[in-house]
């Protein structure tokens, strides 16, 4: 019995470019569906509008976002395994970073962050009940600060290119997940009546804000995937898997 070796080559640039294209297409489809709804009154079109709406959950953009986060976790886990083989001093941090992205992937698919709404409402009382503000961002900010504390030393040891890309990924992702979430929920608080009754242009502005939020999250993860793959290209060049 003979066996043949087959090589599968992955390019960081080509992978990132493809993922960016898919992201832009999904966001444009979502915005197009919203425009169709608000201009024609058709809010379904055989379920296609909700299927591609980045603000909705349990649809194609949610699946894509969760898949991006899982892909980032897998690439980071691969680096962690390589670091473990060489007993690298920061191998544990690579593994923790992979676990963080795995948690974010599960959260994106299972909506774990929504569980924070009720305890935050109980803590804040009537103020939370009478507001549309996304109070889950408060524990989210705590999570981000904890990450900063854990990974500052790790981040400093990286080469300049990887350090810049990781920082860009962090700023873009959490700028969307937390920063734009605060902006969009504050806007919803101000114009809740107009948005709830589909009054233009307030509702279109709100949809634009939420679309930018979701796009920033996706792009932030894509930068992390690119940075991690580029790190492997620069430091290991070729990795062989044996079955």
Secondary structure, DSSP 8 states (H G I E B T S, - for coil): -----------HHHHHHHHHHHHHHHHHHHHHHHHHHHHH----TTTHHHHT-TTSSSSHHHHHHHHHHHHHHHHHHHHHHHHHHTT-TTHHHHHHHHHHHHHHHHHHHH-GGGGHHHHHHHHHTHHHHT----TTHHHHHHHHHHHHHHHHHHHHHS-HHHHHHHHHHHHHHHIIIIIIHHHHHHHHHHTHHHHHTT-TTHHHHHHHHHHHHHHHHHHHHHHHHHHHHHHHHHHTS------
